[in-house]
Amino acid sequence: MQFRFIAPCHFGLEKTLSFEVKKAGGEDVEVADGKVCFSGDERVLVRANMSLSGAERVGILLARFKAVTFEQLFQGVKAVPIEQFVGKFDRFPIKGYSLKSKLSSVPACQKIIKKAMVERMRSVYKIGYFQETDTLYQFSFSILKDEVCFMLDTSGEGLHKRGYRRFSNAAPIKETLAAGIADIARVRGGDVVCDPFCGSGTLLIESAYKALNIAPCLNREFSAMSWSIIPRELWDEVRSELKEKERDCPDFKLYGFDIDPQAVKLTMENAEKAGVAKYLEVSCRDIADFTYPENASCILCNPPYGERLLDKEQAQRLYKIMGERMPVTDGKRIFVITPDEKFEEHFGSKADKNRKLYNGMLMCRLYQYGVPPLSVRRHDKVSNI
Ligand SMILES: C[S@@+](CC[C@H](N)C(=O)[O-])C[C@H]1O[C@@H](n2cnc3c(N)ncnc32)[C@H](O)[C@@H]1O
């Protein structure tokens, strides 16, 4: 079967995700704000869930239409053959959101959509009441500027849940964002990667996944695993196929430092769970005592912002110390994510590039040093999905 998929992502990571999508076999890739759409069959569905490091989830896009009245919303949803997925006894809950649209009440939209789905199911299964006790099919909708997207989730838990980070420190970076940063930094198997504020180790682990070509969600469960339309053996087949593509890189190395001994312990534990501990050395160190580890080629960090950790002034003092301890020198790529618009001033050096990236709702910038100009691929179609 052919599907149209929709994969939401962090604002600022759409382009990076679109490359991953193509690698996973996605076709007709379209990039829009905070999401990437693509087409593919069941195999692409499975591969996308297991391998897309920057996607928050993978949904099947069932319908896209304009609606400014409840009747239009009702008819638009009722026209979708959800019975292709949902059986007589299956569960089919609906959730969603509405932004900048005439149909602004989410509970009211939810009610109308559920009514349309039930009516459709009644006409197909010829029963009046649905017990909804079996397999879960989680539907969702978004209404943005009066355009409705009606979707079916295939992932279940968000794809940032890789399974290696059961515990984290006070302000961890989300795995999907960390993966995007590692992608932008072009971490490769020959790199020596270092994070002087490693926290729970997310940037290091996601860097290792990139360098070693490890699919981040290889060993977790997905909602669509219990669906009858996806052959059971496909999950094992794709898992083996992706496993075969993993590589061992003897020169690859990870160094993590943090002032907090708990963070140091956590980074090692998480790296062990992620299966990349053999590449990692981690120790307790204040940035004031930092020096580059031997052959360090790529420095990634998410220092305190003065939001959840430290206050603004303390954070800025830290950025000044970073400038002294992390000199911008040839052969080192440095990437720092922070919301501080004056970061370069405190750090004492102007970035070669900076890129807007959202850390949750917080607008940040990824300051990039020692980065040669990228050959930006301009052929991707940009549209309003
Ligand atoms: C925003 S967190 C980093 C989170 C990390 N990226 C993760 O995914 O868990 C900032 C880290 O900087 C550490 N830190 C704060 N002050 C420091 C200093 N002076 N030197 C080194 N590390 C410091 C904190 O202990 C914290 O773990």
The ligand as a MOL file (V3000), in Angstrom:
LIG
                    3D

  0  0  0     0  0            999 V3000
M  V30 BEGIN CTAB
M  V30 COUNTS 27 29 0 0 0
M  V30 BEGIN ATOM
M  V30 1 C 21.9080 22.4450 29.8360 0
M  V30 2 S 22.7840 21.2520 30.6940 0 CHG=1
M  V30 3 C 23.4110 20.2210 29.4490 0
M  V30 4 C 22.4600 19.1140 29.1460 0
M  V30 5 C 22.9740 18.0770 28.2150 0
M  V30 6 N 23.1630 18.5770 26.8610 0
M  V30 7 C 22.0200 16.8780 28.2170 0
M  V30 8 O 21.4850 16.5330 27.1800 0
M  V30 9 O 21.7440 16.3470 29.2850 0 CHG=-1
M  V30 10 C 24.1900 22.1330 31.2080 0
M  V30 11 C 25.1940 21.3170 31.9930 0
M  V30 12 O 26.2820 22.1780 32.2990 0
M  V30 13 C 26.8070 21.7670 33.5450 0
M  V30 14 N 27.6030 22.9090 34.0910 0
M  V30 15 C 27.1410 24.0270 34.7100 0
M  V30 16 N 28.1830 24.8100 35.0270 0
M  V30 17 C 29.3120 24.2170 34.5810 0
M  V30 18 C 30.7010 24.5520 34.6060 0
M  V30 19 N 31.1410 25.6670 35.1870 0
M  V30 20 N 31.5900 23.7020 34.0420 0
M  V30 21 C 31.1640 22.5430 33.4600 0
M  V30 22 N 29.8690 22.1580 33.4470 0
M  V30 23 C 28.9520 22.9830 33.9820 0
M  V30 24 C 25.5880 21.3960 34.3650 0
M  V30 25 O 25.9400 20.5150 35.4200 0
M  V30 26 C 24.6810 20.7590 33.3060 0
M  V30 27 O 24.8140 19.3690 33.3130 0
M  V30 END ATOM
M  V30 BEGIN BOND
M  V30 1 1 1 2
M  V30 2 1 2 3
M  V30 3 1 2 10
M  V30 4 1 3 4
M  V30 5 1 4 5
M  V30 6 1 5 6
M  V30 7 1 5 7
M  V30 8 2 7 8
M  V30 9 1 7 9
M  V30 10 1 10 11
M  V30 11 1 11 12
M  V30 12 1 11 26
M  V30 13 1 12 13
M  V30 14 1 13 14
M  V30 15 1 13 24
M  V30 16 1 14 15
M  V30 17 1 14 23
M  V30 18 2 15 16
M  V30 19 1 16 17
M  V30 20 1 17 18
M  V30 21 2 17 23
M  V30 22 1 18 19
M  V30 23 2 18 20
M  V30 24 1 20 21
M  V30 25 2 21 22
M  V30 26 1 22 23
M  V30 27 1 24 25
M  V30 28 1 24 26
M  V30 29 1 26 27
M  V30 END BOND
M  V30 END CTAB
M  END
